[in-house]
Amino acid sequence: MTDWPAVCREAGEAVSRVLAELPARADREPVLGTGMGGDETTAVDAAAEAAVVEVLRRSGAGFTLVSEELGEEKVGSGGDGVHVVVDPIDGSLNAKRGIPLFALSIAVADGPAMGDVFFGYVRDYGTGEEWTARRGEGARLNGEPLGGDLPKSEVEILAMEATRTDLLAEKAGAMAGFAYRTRVFGSLTLSLCHLAAGRVDAVCSLKPARSVDIAAAQLLVRERGLAIDLPDDRPFGAARLDLEARSRVVAGATDAVCAELWRRLTARRDPA
């Protein structure tokens, strides 16, 4: 039986070595092409993915790999429905510019849908924090059970992601009266981890995200008893673990918080 936590930690260390080998912006940001997810593939994205995939292949496990740049492929025997969903660097722009807010995300599922994820792993390369979750067994931070403070139902801090300037200008005003403060981390994965720890009170993405962006971190959120929704691709548990399905994300302390976030995100603005 595969020791997925050990495999993920080894992958995390492999990415650390890549980052050390590519220390400067000039090393990290050259564009090598377009990944299967549709975004530009930079040198650091490609090198990190190659390092993670090598570790996964060496594990001897059989599974369907779904990865940001590589796309989807069978590894080993292909596994009995097992899917491994990888974002080698969530927060690539931060990583290539040297902003320490980016992470490795690996989710392992016993089927092809979001509800099938049974193990999630996130490695934050800024703080060094390791976030893990097992289905039905709770979430952990650096190996310790994640407990204590939960997000507030009255939103003090809202983390907004996928925030191009035009999208932020269009949507931020709709949050007035709902969220007291706003934070933009540049990593949807890490925003969801901070939600699970009660560091922020709600999270939303302003453009559609893919399974690789949330597959691991969503399990931390759900294991904490918090709410998360993909309003463009309901029901949440049936969302496909591939690179095609896309939806905006809303998450918070309760379903009511998610519903209000979605209402505000989709409300039409009165013409000026």
PyMOL commands that set and color helices and strands:
alter all, ss='L'
color gray80, all
select helices_A, chain A and resi 4-21+25-28+43-58+92-97+114-116+165-175+188-196+211-214+217-223+236-238+255-266
alter helices_A, ss='H'
color red, helices_A
select strands_A, chain A and resi 31-34+40-42+63-67+71-75+83-90+103-109+117-124+130-134+138-141+144-145+157-161+181-183+202-205+227-229+250-252
alter strands_A, ss='S'
color yellow, strands_A
deselect
rebuild
show_as cartoon
